[in-house]
C-alpha cells in the first residue's frame, strides 16, 4: 500500500514542464507604447444609432409613422455620357428621421453621435425650429431614450 503524498512533496520536486517563455528576453525587450492621445477612442457610427432609434420608435405607442430621410445629391448624365444637371432629393437641412404622431403632430428628429451633439448646420437648426413653431415635435437625439422624450414632449 502506497502512502498518500502531501502537497509539500510536490512543491519540493523540480517542475516537470519546461518554462513557457524565456524570462531573460522579456526583461530586455519592453512592448512599444503609443504616445498619449494617439489612440482614437471607439465611437458608435451614426447609422447604428439611427437604426436603434428607428426600431424603437416604430413600436412606440405615440408614433403613427416614422422613417429615415435620405438627402441625396448628384449629377445626372445623358446617354452620350455628358453631365446634364445637378439634382438634390430635398432641400439641405432636412433631418434624419421624419414622421407623425397618432395625434397628427409632425415628428422631426436629427440623429447625432454624443460627441457631435451640438454640431448642427444652420439649415438643420432652422428646420427644427420651424417644426417646433408649427406645433410639431422636434429635437436632436443621441439614443432611443432622448428620441422617446422628444416624441412624448419631455425634451423641454
GROMACS elastic network, one bead per residue, 0.5 to 0.9 nm:
[ bonds ]
;  ai    aj funct       b0    kb
    2     5     6  0.87806   500
    5     8     6  0.82578   500
    5     9     6  0.65083   500
    5    10     6  0.81046   500
    6     9     6  0.54828   500
    6    10     6  0.73353   500
    7    10     6  0.53906   500
    7    11     6  0.65409   500
    7    12     6  0.88887   500
    8    11     6  0.50299   500
    8    12     6  0.61939   500
    8    13     6  0.89299   500
    9    12     6  0.53318   500
    9    13     6  0.67930   500
   10    13     6  0.55123   500
   10    14     6  0.83766   500
   10    15     6  0.88696   500
   11    14     6  0.77257   500
   11    15     6  0.84789   500
   13    16     6  0.85389   500
   15    18     6  0.71700   500
   15    19     6  0.88512   500
   17    20     6  0.84732   500
   18    21     6  0.87625   500
   19    22     6  0.70285   500
   19    23     6  0.87281   500
   21    24     6  0.89084   500
   21    25     6  0.83070   500
   21    26     6  0.83968   500
   22    25     6  0.57370   500
   22    26     6  0.70461   500
   23    26     6  0.54106   500
   23    27     6  0.64881   500
   24    27     6  0.53000   500
   24    28     6  0.66342   500
   25    28     6  0.54183   500
   25    29     6  0.63356   500
   26    29     6  0.55066   500
   26    30     6  0.68455   500
   27    30     6  0.71553   500
   29    32     6  0.89936   500
   30    33     6  0.87146   500
   33    36     6  0.88991   500
   34    37     6  0.82870   500
   34    38     6  0.65693   500
   34    39     6  0.73385   500
   35    38     6  0.55820   500
   35    39     6  0.79430   500
   36    39     6  0.73599   500
   37    40     6  0.73810   500
   40    43     6  0.86736   500
   43   113     6  0.81652   500
   43   115     6  0.86627   500
   44    47     6  0.84431   500
   44    48     6  0.68978   500
   44    49     6  0.73486   500
   44   113     6  0.72232   500
   45    48     6  0.55853   500
   45    49     6  0.68508   500
   45    50     6  0.89366   500
   45   113     6  0.72690   500
   46    49     6  0.51095   500
   46    50     6  0.61116   500
   46    51     6  0.86348   500
   46   111     6  0.71474   500
   46   112     6  0.61970   500
   46   113     6  0.57366   500
   46   142     6  0.86210   500
   47    51     6  0.61497   500
   47    52     6  0.86633   500
   47   111     6  0.87975   500
   48    51     6  0.50951   500
   48    52     6  0.62649   500
   48    53     6  0.86790   500
   49    52     6  0.51541   500
   49    53     6  0.61955   500
   49    54     6  0.84937   500
   49   111     6  0.73797   500
   49   112     6  0.78974   500
   49   113     6  0.74916   500
   49   142     6  0.69518   500
   49   143     6  0.63524   500
   49   144     6  0.80186   500
   50    53     6  0.52042   500
   50    54     6  0.59319   500
   50    55     6  0.84825   500
   50    68     6  0.82376   500
   50    96     6  0.79798   500
   50    97     6  0.81059   500
   50   111     6  0.62855   500
   50   112     6  0.83956   500
   50   142     6  0.85670   500
   50   143     6  0.82496   500
   50   144     6  0.87988   500
   51    54     6  0.50653   500
   51    55     6  0.60141   500
   51    56     6  0.84659   500
   52    55     6  0.52905   500
   52    56     6  0.61553   500
   52    57     6  0.86360   500
   52   143     6  0.76162   500
   52   144     6  0.66700   500
   53    56     6  0.50946   500
   53    57     6  0.60186   500
   53    58     6  0.84469   500
   53   111     6  0.85624   500
   53   141     6  0.86067   500
   53   142     6  0.86731   500
   53   143     6  0.64166   500
   53   145     6  0.83944   500
   53   147     6  0.68193   500
   53   148     6  0.85259   500
   54    57     6  0.52669   500
   54    58     6  0.60438   500
   54    66     6  0.71872   500
   54    67     6  0.71502   500
   54    68     6  0.76721   500
   54    97     6  0.77114   500
   54   144     6  0.82406   500
   55    58     6  0.52666   500
   55    59     6  0.70816   500
   55   144     6  0.89953   500
   56    59     6  0.57665   500
   56    60     6  0.65577   500
   56   144     6  0.65630   500
   56   147     6  0.89660   500
   56   148     6  0.83807   500
   57    61     6  0.83505   500
   57    62     6  0.86387   500
   57    63     6  0.66284   500
   57    65     6  0.86513   500
   57    66     6  0.71189   500
   57   144     6  0.77576   500
   57   147     6  0.77828   500
   57   148     6  0.71027   500
   57   151     6  0.86382   500
   58    61     6  0.85182   500
   58    63     6  0.69145   500
   58    64     6  0.80750   500
   58    65     6  0.70829   500
   58    66     6  0.64885   500
   58    67     6  0.86097   500
   59    62     6  0.87642   500
   59    63     6  0.75846   500
   60    63     6  0.55629   500
   60    64     6  0.84112   500
   60   148     6  0.79216   500
   60   151     6  0.89301   500
   61    64     6  0.77303   500
   61   101     6  0.89103   500
   61   102     6  0.81192   500
   62   100     6  0.89958   500
   62   101     6  0.56354   500
   62   102     6  0.55899   500
   62   103     6  0.78406   500
   62   151     6  0.71724   500
   62   152     6  0.73902   500
   63    66     6  0.69649   500
   63    99     6  0.79309   500
   63   100     6  0.64129   500
   63   102     6  0.57126   500
   63   103     6  0.87111   500
   63   107     6  0.85637   500
   63   151     6  0.74643   500
   64    99     6  0.76639   500
   64   100     6  0.59245   500
   64   103     6  0.83945   500
   64   104     6  0.83420   500
   65    98     6  0.83343   500
   65    99     6  0.52174   500
   65   100     6  0.55829   500
   65   101     6  0.67852   500
   65   102     6  0.82445   500
   66    97     6  0.66766   500
   66    98     6  0.56620   500
   66   100     6  0.66209   500
   66   101     6  0.84694   500
   66   107     6  0.78087   500
   67    96     6  0.84022   500
   67    97     6  0.55813   500
   67    98     6  0.55610   500
   67    99     6  0.61457   500
   68    95     6  0.86358   500
   68    96     6  0.56472   500
   68    98     6  0.63302   500
   68    99     6  0.86799   500
   69    94     6  0.77219   500
   69    95     6  0.70187   500
   69    96     6  0.52754   500
   69    97     6  0.58226   500
   69    98     6  0.65839   500
   70    89     6  0.79361   500
   70    90     6  0.85790   500
   70    94     6  0.87096   500
   70    95     6  0.88255   500
   70    96     6  0.70539   500
   70    97     6  0.89876   500
   71    88     6  0.72854   500
   71    89     6  0.57676   500
   71    90     6  0.60284   500
   71    91     6  0.78276   500
   71    92     6  0.74533   500
   71    93     6  0.89088   500
   71    94     6  0.72499   500
   71    95     6  0.88025   500
   71    96     6  0.85020   500
   72    87     6  0.82234   500
   72    88     6  0.57083   500
   72    89     6  0.52627   500
   72    90     6  0.74707   500
   73    86     6  0.74089   500
   73    87     6  0.56603   500
   73    89     6  0.63368   500
   73    90     6  0.85035   500
   74    85     6  0.85847   500
   74    86     6  0.57041   500
   74    87     6  0.55558   500
   74    88     6  0.65941   500
   75    83     6  0.66585   500
   75    84     6  0.71382   500
   75    85     6  0.56755   500
   75    87     6  0.60396   500
   75    88     6  0.87674   500
   76    82     6  0.87083   500
   76    83     6  0.59618   500
   76    84     6  0.56251   500
   76    85     6  0.55082   500
   76    86     6  0.61531   500
   76    87     6  0.71222   500
   77    80     6  0.78260   500
   77    81     6  0.56630   500
   77    82     6  0.55443   500
   77    84     6  0.53426   500
   77    85     6  0.74761   500
   78    81     6  0.52842   500
   78    82     6  0.56004   500
   78    83     6  0.63108   500
   78    84     6  0.61368   500
   79    82     6  0.75491   500
   80    83     6  0.88553   500
   81    84     6  0.88893   500
   83    86     6  0.84376   500
   88    91     6  0.71061   500
   88    92     6  0.85422   500
   90    93     6  0.88035   500
   90    94     6  0.72989   500
   91    94     6  0.64259   500
   92    95     6  0.89376   500
   92   123     6  0.66314   500
   92   124     6  0.78018   500
   93   120     6  0.89652   500
   93   121     6  0.70034   500
   93   122     6  0.75368   500
   93   125     6  0.77140   500
   93   126     6  0.78382   500
   93   127     6  0.65563   500
   94    97     6  0.89020   500
   94    98     6  0.89421   500
   94   108     6  0.88248   500
   94   110     6  0.84505   500
   94   123     6  0.76639   500
   94   124     6  0.61572   500
   94   127     6  0.68745   500
   94   128     6  0.87954   500
   95    98     6  0.69519   500
   95   108     6  0.63435   500
   95   109     6  0.60428   500
   95   111     6  0.78089   500
   95   124     6  0.65496   500
   95   127     6  0.77869   500
   95   128     6  0.79223   500
   96   108     6  0.77501   500
   96   109     6  0.62750   500
   96   110     6  0.51012   500
   96   111     6  0.61300   500
   97   107     6  0.78264   500
   97   108     6  0.59085   500
   97   109     6  0.51081   500
   97   110     6  0.64042   500
   97   111     6  0.75212   500
   98   106     6  0.76111   500
   98   107     6  0.56184   500
   98   109     6  0.65103   500
   98   110     6  0.88221   500
   99   105     6  0.85567   500
   99   106     6  0.59419   500
   99   108     6  0.66979   500
   99   109     6  0.89692   500
  100   103     6  0.80046   500
  100   104     6  0.58802   500
  100   105     6  0.53816   500
  100   107     6  0.50117   500
  100   108     6  0.83202   500
  100   136     6  0.85110   500
  100   137     6  0.86649   500
  101   104     6  0.51998   500
  101   105     6  0.52475   500
  101   106     6  0.64947   500
  101   107     6  0.67657   500
  101   137     6  0.87854   500
  101   151     6  0.77381   500
  102   105     6  0.74860   500
  104   136     6  0.87326   500
  105   135     6  0.69032   500
  105   137     6  0.67379   500
  106   131     6  0.71756   500
  106   132     6  0.89122   500
  106   134     6  0.87730   500
  106   135     6  0.78033   500
  106   137     6  0.60236   500
  106   138     6  0.80284   500
  107   131     6  0.79549   500
  107   136     6  0.60466   500
  107   138     6  0.57769   500
  107   139     6  0.88018   500
  107   150     6  0.83799   500
  107   151     6  0.70300   500
  108   127     6  0.86793   500
  108   128     6  0.68564   500
  108   131     6  0.71873   500
  108   132     6  0.89597   500
  108   136     6  0.77736   500
  108   137     6  0.62907   500
  108   139     6  0.67725   500
  108   140     6  0.87367   500
  109   128     6  0.79946   500
  109   137     6  0.81409   500
  109   138     6  0.55105   500
  109   139     6  0.52522   500
  109   140     6  0.56893   500
  109   141     6  0.66897   500
  109   147     6  0.72066   500
  109   150     6  0.79862   500
  110   120     6  0.87269   500
  110   124     6  0.80100   500
  110   128     6  0.83519   500
  110   138     6  0.80706   500
  110   139     6  0.63747   500
  110   141     6  0.62870   500
  110   142     6  0.86755   500
  111   117     6  0.83084   500
  111   139     6  0.87694   500
  111   140     6  0.58939   500
  111   141     6  0.51102   500
  111   142     6  0.58749   500
  111   143     6  0.81179   500
  111   147     6  0.87160   500
  112   115     6  0.80031   500
  112   116     6  0.60496   500
  112   117     6  0.53690   500
  112   118     6  0.84640   500
  112   119     6  0.84367   500
  112   120     6  0.88764   500
  112   140     6  0.69752   500
  112   141     6  0.62882   500
  112   142     6  0.52504   500
  112   143     6  0.86017   500
  113   116     6  0.53504   500
  113   117     6  0.59906   500
  113   141     6  0.83298   500
  113   142     6  0.54833   500
  113   143     6  0.84340   500
  114   117     6  0.51956   500
  114   118     6  0.87053   500
  114   141     6  0.86292   500
  114   142     6  0.56275   500
  114   143     6  0.85268   500
  115   118     6  0.81559   500
  115   119     6  0.89183   500
  116   119     6  0.53682   500
  116   120     6  0.83125   500
  117   120     6  0.75867   500
  117   140     6  0.73093   500
  117   141     6  0.78502   500
  117   142     6  0.71039   500
  118   140     6  0.86363   500
  120   123     6  0.80738   500
  120   124     6  0.60526   500
  120   125     6  0.62582   500
  120   140     6  0.89923   500
  121   124     6  0.52130   500
  121   125     6  0.62812   500
  121   126     6  0.86242   500
  122   125     6  0.51033   500
  122   126     6  0.60993   500
  122   127     6  0.86085   500
  123   126     6  0.50786   500
  123   127     6  0.61424   500
  123   128     6  0.86914   500
  124   127     6  0.50909   500
  124   128     6  0.62184   500
  124   129     6  0.86058   500
  125   128     6  0.52884   500
  125   129     6  0.62520   500
  125   130     6  0.87000   500
  126   129     6  0.51423   500
  126   130     6  0.61633   500
  126   131     6  0.87357   500
  127   130     6  0.51022   500
  127   131     6  0.63146   500
  127   132     6  0.86822   500
  128   131     6  0.52385   500
  128   132     6  0.62688   500
  128   133     6  0.86976   500
  128   137     6  0.86058   500
  128   138     6  0.56389   500
  128   139     6  0.64725   500
  128   140     6  0.87238   500
  129   132     6  0.50395   500
  129   133     6  0.60573   500
  129   134     6  0.85283   500
  129   138     6  0.77172   500
  129   139     6  0.87417   500
  130   133     6  0.51065   500
  130   134     6  0.61279   500
  130   135     6  0.87694   500
  130   136     6  0.85519   500
  131   134     6  0.51668   500
  131   135     6  0.65415   500
  131   136     6  0.50849   500
  131   137     6  0.67989   500
  131   138     6  0.63548   500
  132   135     6  0.52574   500
  132   137     6  0.59065   500
  132   138     6  0.59473   500
  132   139     6  0.86108   500
  133   136     6  0.71907   500
  137   150     6  0.62814   500
  137   151     6  0.62080   500
  137   152     6  0.84457   500
  137   153     6  0.68802   500
  138   150     6  0.64030   500
  138   151     6  0.79062   500
  138   153     6  0.89562   500
  138   155     6  0.88088   500
  139   146     6  0.88345   500
  139   147     6  0.79324   500
  139   150     6  0.63270   500
  139   155     6  0.75671   500
  140   146     6  0.78781   500
  140   147     6  0.76549   500
  140   150     6  0.83186   500
  141   144     6  0.73646   500
  141   145     6  0.81939   500
  141   146     6  0.51856   500
  141   147     6  0.53031   500
  141   148     6  0.89468   500
  141   150     6  0.81214   500
  142   145     6  0.84144   500
  142   146     6  0.66200   500
  142   147     6  0.77110   500
  143   146     6  0.55819   500
  143   147     6  0.65178   500
  143   148     6  0.88606   500
  144   147     6  0.50028   500
  144   148     6  0.60635   500
  144   149     6  0.85357   500
  145   148     6  0.51356   500
  145   149     6  0.62273   500
  145   150     6  0.87785   500
  146   149     6  0.50040   500
  146   150     6  0.63553   500
  146   151     6  0.88180   500
  146   154     6  0.89485   500
  146   155     6  0.75287   500
  147   150     6  0.50758   500
  147   151     6  0.63606   500
  147   152     6  0.86540   500
  147   155     6  0.87094   500
  148   151     6  0.50705   500
  148   152     6  0.60594   500
  148   153     6  0.84692   500
  148   154     6  0.84170   500
  148   155     6  0.89611   500
  149   152     6  0.50821   500
  149   153     6  0.59952   500
  149   155     6  0.54524   500
  150   153     6  0.51054   500
  150   154     6  0.59047   500
  150   155     6  0.51027   500
  150   156     6  0.84555   500
  151   154     6  0.77041   500
  151   155     6  0.84291   500
  152   155     6  0.80444   500
  153   156     6  0.72988   500
